[in-house]
Amino acid sequence: MTQDSDIREGEIQLDFNPADRAQEGVTFIGQIRSDWSRGNSPRNISQAREAGGGNARIELEPDYLAGLQGLDVGRPIWVLYWMDRGRRDLIVQVPRHSPDQRGVFSLRSPVRPNPIAMAAVIITSIDPETGVIRIDATDAFDRTPVVDIKPWMAGIDVPPGM
Amino acid sequence: MTQDSDIREGEIQLDFNPADRAQEGVTFIGQIRSDWSRGNSPRNISQAREAGGGNARIELEPDYLAGLQGLDVGRPIWVLYWMDRGRRDLIVQVPRHSPDQRGVFSLRSPVRPNPIAMAAVIITSIDPETGVIRIDATDAFDRTPVVDIKPWMAGIDVPPGM
């Protein structure tokens, strides 16, 4: 786990750990499999694509197989995953690539009160019997827990004027 | 709360409630305020925009105020929220607007194993002292719990080829 020594100058810590204030629970519906681990992972999904995608796939838990009905190859989806390797209490951060202090809500940092990440990806294969969904890329570490899959929809996922 | 009688013909229920299998906890960082309640809410955010937006704003919990640094009016953001009014155990659903059975992961239904929704919206005002962030629209009920705010970024939030 990360330590207080991981705090950079200018970063601000909450005086509590959000993990100690759980109000609802998430369950893991599967996991992301990838070639990435700490030390060899891309910084974001664009870099992951440039690096060939990372052999990215989702292994769905068998209990949830029926939920795949209606998903097909070529469909854009959201994968929501739980970034379980980091701390949750840095409310102001100093990104590695920038000297500025930034509030966590203006960053996509994995360090945040609720470490939920979202990746917009394309299904490249899907096996409804094993629950293995290959996707075009991921920047997530191998065995990152998945909490949701949803269809990506241009009409609602691109804000007005963008 | 919803009841088993809310299941429509063709819908399939898990034999457990995902809420009983919590592996990590989410904490609420604030709440969405809106004019919407059960019975008068739009079906999605496009409808909400057509209806004038719903007087949409986020009230951030005071503990998290410093996290707003770097967010400004006009910025597109994601609001992640917890759809706390529904059941979590319908793995196959029959949407009201369609006669077909659909797996939950091919739907944006609020009924899902982890009821996390995402809205891509524009900041229309922000008060760093009170933590009130006005946004252009929401389709969420008044007092829906918020679990995260992130910047929307075209480079990662639009999948390749879309």
Boltz contact constraints between the chains, C-beta under 6 A:
constraints:
  - contact:
      token1: [A, 12]
      token2: [B, 66]
      max_distance: 6.0
  - contact:
      token1: [A, 18]
      token2: [B, 27]
      max_distance: 6.0
  - contact:
      token1: [A, 21]
      token2: [B, 27]
      max_distance: 6.0
  - contact:
      token1: [A, 22]
      token2: [B, 25]
      max_distance: 6.0
  - contact:
      token1: [A, 23]
      token2: [B, 27]
      max_distance: 6.0
  - contact:
      token1: [A, 23]
      token2: [B, 28]
      max_distance: 6.0
  - contact:
      token1: [A, 24]
      token2: [B, 26]
      max_distance: 6.0
  - contact:
      token1: [A, 24]
      token2: [B, 82]
      max_distance: 6.0
  - contact:
      token1: [A, 25]
      token2: [B, 22]
      max_distance: 6.0
  - contact:
      token1: [A, 25]
      token2: [B, 25]
      max_distance: 6.0
  - contact:
      token1: [A, 26]
      token2: [B, 24]
      max_distance: 6.0
  - contact:
      token1: [A, 26]
      token2: [B, 114]
      max_distance: 6.0
  - contact:
      token1: [A, 27]
      token2: [B, 18]
      max_distance: 6.0
  - contact:
      token1: [A, 27]
      token2: [B, 21]
      max_distance: 6.0
  - contact:
      token1: [A, 27]
      token2: [B, 23]
      max_distance: 6.0
  - contact:
      token1: [A, 28]
      token2: [B, 23]
      max_distance: 6.0
  - contact:
      token1: [A, 29]
      token2: [B, 113]
      max_distance: 6.0
  - contact:
      token1: [A, 45]
      token2: [B, 156]
      max_distance: 6.0
  - contact:
      token1: [A, 46]
      token2: [B, 155]
      max_distance: 6.0
  - contact:
      token1: [A, 66]
      token2: [B, 12]
      max_distance: 6.0
  - contact:
      token1: [A, 66]
      token2: [B, 91]
      max_distance: 6.0
  - contact:
      token1: [A, 66]
      token2: [B, 92]
      max_distance: 6.0
  - contact:
      token1: [A, 67]
      token2: [B, 91]
      max_distance: 6.0
  - contact:
      token1: [A, 67]
      token2: [B, 103]
      max_distance: 6.0
  - contact:
      token1: [A, 67]
      token2: [B, 104]
      max_distance: 6.0
  - contact:
      token1: [A, 67]
      token2: [B, 105]
      max_distance: 6.0
  - contact:
      token1: [A, 68]
      token2: [B, 103]
      max_distance: 6.0
  - contact:
      token1: [A, 68]
      token2: [B, 105]
      max_distance: 6.0
  - contact:
      token1: [A, 69]
      token2: [B, 103]
      max_distance: 6.0
  - contact:
      token1: [A, 70]
      token2: [B, 102]
      max_distance: 6.0
  - contact:
      token1: [A, 70]
      token2: [B, 103]
      max_distance: 6.0
  - contact:
      token1: [A, 70]
      token2: [B, 106]
      max_distance: 6.0
  - contact:
      token1: [A, 71]
      token2: [B, 106]
      max_distance: 6.0
  - contact:
      token1: [A, 76]
      token2: [B, 159]
      max_distance: 6.0
  - contact:
      token1: [A, 76]
      token2: [B, 162]
      max_distance: 6.0
  - contact:
      token1: [A, 82]
      token2: [B, 24]
      max_distance: 6.0
  - contact:
      token1: [A, 91]
      token2: [B, 66]
      max_distance: 6.0
  - contact:
      token1: [A, 91]
      token2: [B, 67]
      max_distance: 6.0
  - contact:
      token1: [A, 92]
      token2: [B, 66]
      max_distance: 6.0
  - contact:
      token1: [A, 102]
      token2: [B, 70]
      max_distance: 6.0
  - contact:
      token1: [A, 103]
      token2: [B, 67]
      max_distance: 6.0
  - contact:
      token1: [A, 103]
      token2: [B, 68]
      max_distance: 6.0
  - contact:
      token1: [A, 103]
      token2: [B, 69]
      max_distance: 6.0
  - contact:
      token1: [A, 103]
      token2: [B, 70]
      max_distance: 6.0
  - contact:
      token1: [A, 104]
      token2: [B, 67]
      max_distance: 6.0
  - contact:
      token1: [A, 105]
      token2: [B, 67]
      max_distance: 6.0
  - contact:
      token1: [A, 105]
      token2: [B, 68]
      max_distance: 6.0
  - contact:
      token1: [A, 105]
      token2: [B, 149]
      max_distance: 6.0
  - contact:
      token1: [A, 106]
      token2: [B, 70]
      max_distance: 6.0
  - contact:
      token1: [A, 106]
      token2: [B, 71]
      max_distance: 6.0
  - contact:
      token1: [A, 106]
      token2: [B, 151]
      max_distance: 6.0
  - contact:
      token1: [A, 108]
      token2: [B, 150]
      max_distance: 6.0
  - contact:
      token1: [A, 113]
      token2: [B, 29]
      max_distance: 6.0
  - contact:
      token1: [A, 114]
      token2: [B, 26]
      max_distance: 6.0
  - contact:
      token1: [A, 114]
      token2: [B, 147]
      max_distance: 6.0
  - contact:
      token1: [A, 114]
      token2: [B, 148]
      max_distance: 6.0
  - contact:
      token1: [A, 116]
      token2: [B, 148]
      max_distance: 6.0
  - contact:
      token1: [A, 120]
      token2: [B, 157]
      max_distance: 6.0
  - contact:
      token1: [A, 120]
      token2: [B, 159]
      max_distance: 6.0
  - contact:
      token1: [A, 121]
      token2: [B, 159]
      max_distance: 6.0
  - contact:
      token1: [A, 122]
      token2: [B, 159]
      max_distance: 6.0
  - contact:
      token1: [A, 147]
      token2: [B, 114]
      max_distance: 6.0
  - contact:
      token1: [A, 148]
      token2: [B, 114]
      max_distance: 6.0
  - contact:
      token1: [A, 148]
      token2: [B, 116]
      max_distance: 6.0
  - contact:
      token1: [A, 149]
      token2: [B, 105]
      max_distance: 6.0
  - contact:
      token1: [A, 150]
      token2: [B, 108]
      max_distance: 6.0
  - contact:
      token1: [A, 151]
      token2: [B, 106]
      max_distance: 6.0
  - contact:
      token1: [A, 152]
      token2: [B, 159]
      max_distance: 6.0
  - contact:
      token1: [A, 155]
      token2: [B, 46]
      max_distance: 6.0
  - contact:
      token1: [A, 156]
      token2: [B, 45]
      max_distance: 6.0
  - contact:
      token1: [A, 157]
      token2: [B, 120]
      max_distance: 6.0
  - contact:
      token1: [A, 159]
      token2: [B, 76]
      max_distance: 6.0
  - contact:
      token1: [A, 159]
      token2: [B, 120]
      max_distance: 6.0
  - contact:
      token1: [A, 159]
      token2: [B, 121]
      max_distance: 6.0
  - contact:
      token1: [A, 159]
      token2: [B, 122]
      max_distance: 6.0
  - contact:
      token1: [A, 159]
      token2: [B, 152]
      max_distance: 6.0
  - contact:
      token1: [A, 162]
      token2: [B, 76]
      max_distance: 6.0
